[in-house]
Amino acid sequence: MDEDPAAAYARQVQAQIGQYVDRPIHTTPPAADWLNQRFLTPRLEHLFGVTDIESLYGVELARAAERCGVAEAVSLGAGDATLEIGIARAMQRLGLAPVRITCLELSPVLIERGRAAIAAAGLEGRITMAEADLNRALDRPGPVAAFMAHMSLHHIVGLETLFDSVRDTLHPEGAIVTIDMIGRNGHMRWPETLALLRELWPLLPARLKHDHAFGRPDPWFEDWDCSIEGFEGIRAQDIMDVLGARFAFERCHFWGGLTEMMVSPRFGANFDLALPADRLLLDALQQVEDRLIAGGRIFPTLFAAVLRRPGAIATAPICYAGRHPQRMRRPVDLPPPAQLPSLAEAGFENPYPPMNPPLEQGVARGARIGFGTGQPGLGLLRWGWASPEPPLVWALGLASGLGFAFEAGAPRTLTLETIGFVPGRFAQQQTTVTLNGVTLGQITHRQTGEALTSRFTVPAGAARQGPQRLELHTPTPRRPDLDSGEDQRPLSVALVAMTLT
């Protein structure tokens, strides 16, 4: 029986709350601080006239309050109020008129942590904490001079409901001030940027490829879906549309796509800023990102913006480097370009000694290649796989890849032996099979444990010279926060064997 939607939502809420019970909010590796100071800070100063995030929010809240004659602001998803305390102090330092900030937060744990921090800072009269589920309509008296949202919008499912409430509560001369993530849901990479990272990964020394989120090496770059549990990145790709339908951009800057993954909590701690090569790599990747965004070849995943009611702005938005909001949004249904961007196209120069590319294991035509423990198929596994089990290996998340070479000419058919996993919320699970980006067909499992043998014709244009990439794409893997069972992995499909003929 399918779980009641209310109960499923409650489980998501608890998963979200659990993410920050024992870890701080808004922490960044030193490599991210270095990169931001070198590139982002001058750009924000150009647009907003300040050099730090606390001052940016403080100045914009004060401007809105002065216009409106209302000294009230609301922080959406404030966490433990660390940033809001910094904003209040920045406003004092800059001599700005005080603004009362009401911090709305879902987690009772973070609310209590915030109240203690506010009291310790002596700011009880300036900052207050209140519990609120931002997926529901706001129950706030108006008018409010400004709403701020720092890295919180990408956690919200009910974006339309939230911003309808914000629009109803915001003073006619008020503002929305936000810095957030606007890339693909779950903070996955769009195909254009994923191609760049997969091209870059073999060029990097092994020490830069340790994934601190999972505590293990990541030799192929896992494009992980962070929304698989809780609300992390749950609707990041919709933020621009929802805001743009209700408000107008006054000032904005768009960036990211490539660099923020390298300096993220997953990989950022790997960089040693005392090493010139590590600094050169970050510098080079920033330049690659800038060139490709300017050329419309990739799309940014972060933005800083001030938005107003449409009638309150008489001019076009002020955007850094002409990055207008309409050009920075990637349509969700946009297919990947026929020719994906490359590092060479953007003039990338690798600061590390050349590395020999890994040799792909050859696959003989007619040979059945097994993927269980100790079987030869394990050498073909690239990204998106669990640890192998005696008869099989489970694919995890949305996409899992194999890499190999043909020993004697391109095959005409591909046969896959699979076992399905169908979450109780769905009647079936469909997996799409692609070879070098060419879709071969689908595998449909109608119940968990169902074993299928699927045969696909390999079109003449699917095979290529050199390394081959076979991928399995499953749009609805198991979600630990929604699907019951002892196994907490995001299972999608199990691969038992492969045969090329």
N, C-alpha and C positions, 0 to 999 in steps of 0.2 A: 504493500500500500504506500502511495506517495505521502511524504511528510506534509503536514499542514504548513501553508506558506508562512503563517505567523511564527510557527515554531522554527522553521528554517531561517527566517530573518533573525530571530533571537539568537540562533547559533552563530550567524555571521557577526552580529553585534559583539557577542562574547569573544569571538576570534579576534575582532578588531581591537577590543579593549585589552586583550591579552598580549598584543604585540608590544605594548609600551609599559607593561607592569614593572619590568626590571631593567629597562634601558632608557637612556636619556633621549630627549627630543632635539632635532635640528643639529646633530653633530656631523662634522665633515672631516675627512682625512686631510692631513697637511697638504697633499698634492692638490686637492680641490681649492683650499685656501690660496695656495700659490697661483694657480691658474686664474681664479677669480680676481685676485689682486692685480694680476698682470693684464688681463683683458676685460673682464666684466666691470670692474670698478670704474675705469675711465669712461666706459660707455654709459653707465648709470649716472655718473657725474655730469656728463654732457647733457643727458636728458632731464635729470631731476635736480641737479645742482648740489648733490651730496655724495659722500664717498663710502657710506656704510648703510646697511639695511635698516638699522634702527632709526637713523636719521631720515631715511627716505620715507618710511611710514610716518614718523613724527611730523615732518614738514607737511606731508599731504593731509594728514588728519587735521593739523592746525589750520591749513588753508581752507579746508572744507568747513570747519567750525566757524571760521571768521566770515565766510560767505553766507552761511546759513544763520548765524547768530544762535547756534545750538552747540553746546560743548559736550555732545554725546556721540560716542563711537562704539561700534560692536565688532569684536574679533570673532570670526567664524572658525571654529575648530582650533582653539587656542592652545591645546595641550596643557602643559604645566605653567603657562604664562611667563616662561623665561624671556621670550621675545618681547612681550608686552611690558615687562619690567624694564627691559633695555630701552624700549621706545619712550616710556615715561621719563627715564633718566636723560635720554637724548634731548627730549623737549625741554627739560630743565636746563641742560647744558647750552642749548641754542637760544634760550630766552624766549621760548614760544609760550603762548597762553595755554594753560592746562586744559586737557580734554579728558573726560571720564571715559574709561574703556571697560565695557562689559564683555567678559570672556566667556563665550559659549563653548562647551566641551561635553563630549559624550561619556568619557571615562570617569567614574567616581574616583578612581585611583589618582588620575592626573589632576582632578579638581582639588582634592585634598593636598596634593603636592604643591599645586599652585597657590592655594590659600596660605600655606605655610611660608612659601617664598615671598608672597606679597607682604605678609606681616613682617617678615624678617627685613624686608627692604623699606618698611615704614610707608608703604603706598596704599594702605587700606582705603583711603579716601579717593584715590585716583583709579584703582583697578579692582574689579569684583569678578568672582567666578560664579557661573550658573550652569547647571546641567541642561543639555539640550541635544536632541537627536536631529541633526541638520537634514535628515532625509524627510522630515515632517515640516509642515508649515510653521514658520516662526510665530511665537506668541509674545511679541514685543510691542510696547507702546511706541508711537512715533511722535514727532519725526526724529530721525537719526541723521546726523551730519555726514557720517562716513561708516562704511563697512570695510573691514580689512580681512584678507584671507591669505595666510602665508603657508604654502605647501599643505593646504587642507582640502581644496576643492576636488582633488583627484581621489579623495576617499568617499565621495558622496554619490549615491545612486540617484537620489531625487533632486537632481540639479534644477529641473524646471520648477518644481514646487518651492525649492529654496529661493530661487531668484525672482519668482513671482512675489514671494513674501518680502524680499529685499526691496523690490520696486515699490511695493505698497507702503513700506516703512520709511524709505529714504526721502529726505527733504528734497524739494525740487532743485536746489542748488548743491545737493550732496554729491558724494563721490564713492566709488569702489576702488580700493587700492589692493593689488594682489601681485604676488609672485608665486608661480605654480608650474606644474608639469602638465603639458598638453599633448604629449605624444601618444603613441598607440596604447590602447588599454593594457593594463597589467605591466606598463613600462617596458613592453616588448619593443623591438626595433621594427620600423617600417622596412619593407624589402630593400629599399635603396641603401639604407644605412647598414642593414644586416650584411649585405654583400661586401661593404667596405670592411666591416669588422672581421668577417670570415677571411677576407684577403689579407688583412693585417695580422691576424693571429699567428700564422706560421712564421712571421718575420720577427716575432718578439722572443726575448729570452724567457726561459721557463719561469724565472722568479716573478715576472710580471703577470703570470697567468694563474696565480693561486686565487681561488674564489673564497673570500673570507666569510661570505654568507653561508656557504655550505661546508667550509672547513676542508676543502680538498682542491687538488689541481683541476683546472679546466682547460684541457689541451685543445679543444675545438671551438670554444665559446658557446655556452648554453644561452639561448635566447629565452630566458625564463619568464613565465607569466606570473607576475607577483599578485594578480587578483585571484589566484587559485584558492585563496583562503582570506576571509575577512573582506575588506573594502579597498585594499591597496591598489591604486590605479584603476579602479573599477570602471570609471567612465572618463578617463583622462582625455580621450580623443573627441569627446562631445563638449568640452568646456567652452571652446571658442564659439561654437554654434549657439549654445544656450545664452552666453553673454551677449554675443553679437545681435541676437534677436530682440534683446531687451534694452541694451545700453549702447553707447557710442564710445569709441576709444578716443581719449584725449592725448595721451602720450604712451608710448610702448616700445619695448625692445624684445626681440625674439632671438633665441640662440639654442644651442644644444643639438643633440641627435647622435653625435659621435663622442665628443669630449666628456660629457657628463657620465657616460658609462665607464670610461677609463678611470675617472677619479671618484667613482661611486664607492659606497661602503663595500661593494663586492671586490673591487680591484685597487682602489685608491691607496690603500695602505702598503701596497707592493712597491711604490715608487720611493726611491732614495733621492731626495732633492739635492744632496751633496754631490751626486753624480751628474756631470754635464750631459751625458747621453739621455738620462731620464728627463731632464729639463728640455732638451732639444726635441724629444719625442712629443711631449705635451705641447710645446710651441708649434711644432709641425702639424699636429693633428688639429689644433685650433685654426691654423691657416687653411688646412684642407676643408674643415667645416665651413669656414667663412666663404671660401670660394664656391663651394658647391651649393650653399644656401643662396648666394647671390645669383648663381646661374640657374636656380630653380631645379637643381638636380637632387637635392635632399630637402627635407622639411624640418624645421626646428621643433624641439620638444620641451622648451621652457620659455616662459614669458614673464616680464614685469610690466605692469600696466596700471594706468589710472583711467577709469571709465566714468562717464557721466550720463545723465538722461539725454536722449537725442536732441531735444530742444534747447539744452543748456550749452551746446557747443556750436559756434558759428563757423569754425574752420576745420580743415582736414586734420586728421591726427598727426602729431609730431612723432616720427618713427626713426630710430637709429638706422643709418645707412639705407634709408628708403624701404625698410622691411615693413611694408604695409600689411595690416592684418589679413586682408583678402588674399594676399599672395602667400602668406605664411601657413595657412590652414591646408592640411592635406586631406582631400576627400577620402572618406573611409573606403569607398568602392573604387577608388582609382587603381587600375591594374599597374603592376610594375612596368617600367619602360622596357622596350625591346632590348635595349642595351643599358644594363645597369651601370651606375657610376663606378669608377675605379680610382685607386690611389694615384696611379700614374697620371690620369686625366687632370687631377688637382695639383700635380707637381710635388707629390710627397717624396721626401728624401729620408730614408731610414738611417738613423744615427747609430745603429748597432751593426756589428760584423755580419756579413751574409750568412744565412743558415741554410743548410741543405733541406729542401722540401721533403716531407715524409714520403716514402715509397708506398704506393698503394698496393695492397695484396691482390694478386691475380685471381680471377674466378674462371674456372674452366667451364665450357659449355657442357651441359648435361650432368654436371656434378651437383648433388644435393648438399647444400651448405647448411649445417645446423647451427643454432644460436644458443644452445644450452651451455651449462658449465663445462669448460674444457673443450668445447667444439670449435672448429676452425672459423666459424662466422664471427667470433668475438673480435677478431682482428679487423673486421669491417665496421664495427660500431663507432660512431662519431659523437653526435650530440643527442640528448634527450632520451637516455636509457637508464633503467635501474640496474642494480647488480644482477648478473645472470643467475638463473636458477637451473637445476639439472636438466629440465627439458626445454627451456625457453628463456627469453628475456623480455621484460615488460617495457613498452614505450611509455614515457611520462610526458604529461602536458600536451601542448598543441602540435608539436612537430618533433620528429626524431629522424636522424639521418644516418645513412650508410655511405662509406666510401670504398671504392675498389677499382680495379682495372680489368678489362677484358683480355683474356689470354690469347684468344684466336678469333678476331673479328667480332662485329656487333651481333648480338643475339636477335632472334625474331620474336621470342616469347619470354615472359617472366612469370614464374609461378611462385606464389607466396603461401605458406602454411601459417595460419594465425589462429589465435584464440581471443574471443571478444570479452570486453568488460562494458556492460551497459548500466549506467547509473539508474537507480530506481525512478528518477524524475523523467526518464525518457523511455520511449517504446523501442528504440533501436540506437545503434551507434554506427556512424558511417565514417570510414577512413578513406581519404583520397591518397592515391599512390602517384608520385611524380618521379620521373627520371630526368635529371638535369633541367628541371623546371617545366618539363612537358608532362601534362597529365595523362597517365595511362588508364585510369579508371578508379572505381570505388569498391570498397569491401564493406558490406553491411552485415553487422552482427545484430541479432534480435534478442539475444539473452547472454548473460554472463556465462562464460565457460563454453560457449558454442565454438566448435572447431570447424574452420573452413579452409578449403584449398581453392585459391583464386588464380586464374590464368589470365594474363594480359598480353595483348599484342604490342610489340615495341615498334613504334613508327620509325621510318628511316631517319627522320630528323631528330629523334630523341637521343640517340647515342652520339657521342662525340669523341674526338681524339683525346687521349690522356685520361686523367682521373674522372670517374663517374660518380654522381651523387644521386642516390635513391632516397626519397623522403616519404614518410608517412605523416599525413596531416589529419588530426582528429579534433573537431571543434568543441566537443563537450566531454573532456576527460573527467574523471572522478574529482569531486571537490571535498576536501576533508571537513569543511565547515557545513556542508549541506548533505552529504551522503553518508549514511550509517555504515558501520563495519569496523572491524579492528584494524585493518590495513589502512593507514593514513596517507599512502602515496597517491599522487594524482594520476592514476592508471588510465590508459586509453586503449591500448591493444597489445597483445603479446605476440611476438614473432618467434615462430618455431623453426622454420627453414625457408630457404630460397633456392630456386633452380632456374638457371638461364639456359635456354635451348635455341 
